């Protein structure tokens, strides 16, 4: 009986792989892998140059500890469980260990592989720190720490109270950081002793809070979140139906909808404004703008390419922001209300373009200003002006392209 | 009186080779509540989808407010509000925002919207949930939001599919009272449900569908005469019409 549960998980994992294969192909065709490889090569070349001339006093151990802790504490679990399992698998809860064993094994293997890959990259830097233990000797310790973290993460998933779960996770992060610091700076035996004591303390604390026998709801939520993350990633390259995602309130942006005039012609304008602000379309746009503004400001201040590198970065991010804002057009395409509201369809398309353009403008301004101001402060006025002007010019151009695209889609 | 809904010889469904509905003809007049009844798969939801204009008839016509969808889509759509069996809400909108969206779509001015929304939020005990996202509501609450949206629009016709699913008894009573009120003010209501005792208490006429055909229609008295069962309840009549051979409830 238990064997068929293991087979069920395998079958689900296989079905998932099959389902995403076409999207992976679309992603590969988009040129994204080439850009990613180029970026990785550029980063690697920068890192190699850095290794040849590490500044004295560079906090090698602190950087390594932060990096490794992030990777060790992170413990994703692909269970492929769905809410319907509350009906079909819950009666077999006592047999679920077999199902979960495969999920844990796969999570541990991929997590360890990533940790080791990063450790391999970090090892040359670690070698310059004059630490008492060699990089290779620490590999088994890191693998054991990873396993301990995965076990801790599972116990946290079982906790009935959210506060207890968060506190235990915080404690686990702090203890892992301390253990990794000890491994990177102290003699191996002493560091291992400390790590063991830390693990024992964590295990004892985890034992205290009330726990579910099997955390069904948490696993359903976690699996849904993972699927949404993949979906968001693939949606950048292909058209893909979305699973419902939890809305975010974002009152700092949602107030705008309250100022939309109460009128029939503004119905879709209100709907799309709230959709953009409260779904991940807006969330992604905000993150993109923040990262782009920071990248633009840093590049602009560096004076690279006589200040034009900052402008270039801001244009690239403004372009990406426009594409991201334009994805609002996909929202509510299949909503039945589109056919029932006594409203013309053309109004829906107009509203989507207006909302996308407004959001694009809201992202383009800080992007242009961040790159422009940093270049201007450096006395490079031409690239400063070009950064802002270029970002703003992209707004009507992208809106025009979006309108044409929507008209084409409607005609099809 | 001009009927608000006029369905003539309607044949429809998902494939012309296997139509679900076969030559349906019926009307719904202003100021009446009509119950659409039948077993699962009888064609109730397909009939409703044709009325909503979500499906193209293979034969026959559907007129609402005197026009077909092709003749005047806007007038056709403005003539009704729909409450689906499964709540269809925008997850990222709050309860209050749904009401505002409906008011805007149906061209209801702001002061009327505010007044109606407050009344509905009170009647359906949803005032403290006005700022809750639809995604965070229980199934019954979602259904209440659907009903409030329909009532806010105050159209000449309500098309309501299984409105009682998930509703608590107080909400059911509020809904039925409001539907009676709407009926008195001249609106027509076409309501599909399996709760025959409730339909019997509130409906003026019935349309009994079976295998996509209109098996019987009329007032309770008409159905009793057709079945030869004076004084019988709607439930007994239903079984007599649907499965006369089983005669599950006796004569």
Boltz contact constraints between the chains, C-beta under 6 A:
constraints:
  - contact:
      token1: [A, 244]
      token2: [B, 91]
      max_distance: 6.0
  - contact:
      token1: [A, 247]
      token2: [B, 91]
      max_distance: 6.0
  - contact:
      token1: [A, 247]
      token2: [B, 92]
      max_distance: 6.0
  - contact:
      token1: [A, 247]
      token2: [B, 133]
      max_distance: 6.0
  - contact:
      token1: [A, 247]
      token2: [B, 135]
      max_distance: 6.0
  - contact:
      token1: [A, 262]
      token2: [B, 110]
      max_distance: 6.0
  - contact:
      token1: [A, 264]
      token2: [B, 104]
      max_distance: 6.0
  - contact:
      token1: [A, 264]
      token2: [B, 107]
      max_distance: 6.0
  - contact:
      token1: [A, 267]
      token2: [B, 104]
      max_distance: 6.0
  - contact:
      token1: [A, 267]
      token2: [B, 105]
      max_distance: 6.0
  - contact:
      token1: [A, 271]
      token2: [B, 101]
      max_distance: 6.0
  - contact:
      token1: [A, 274]
      token2: [B, 92]
      max_distance: 6.0
  - contact:
      token1: [A, 274]
      token2: [B, 93]
      max_distance: 6.0
  - contact:
      token1: [A, 275]
      token2: [B, 92]
      max_distance: 6.0
  - contact:
      token1: [A, 278]
      token2: [B, 92]
      max_distance: 6.0
  - contact:
      token1: [A, 279]
      token2: [B, 92]
      max_distance: 6.0
  - contact:
      token1: [A, 336]
      token2: [B, 88]
      max_distance: 6.0
  - contact:
      token1: [A, 339]
      token2: [B, 54]
      max_distance: 6.0
  - contact:
      token1: [A, 340]
      token2: [B, 82]
      max_distance: 6.0
  - contact:
      token1: [A, 341]
      token2: [B, 105]
      max_distance: 6.0
  - contact:
      token1: [A, 342]
      token2: [B, 74]
      max_distance: 6.0
  - contact:
      token1: [A, 342]
      token2: [B, 77]
      max_distance: 6.0
  - contact:
      token1: [A, 342]
      token2: [B, 78]
      max_distance: 6.0
  - contact:
      token1: [A, 343]
      token2: [B, 105]
      max_distance: 6.0
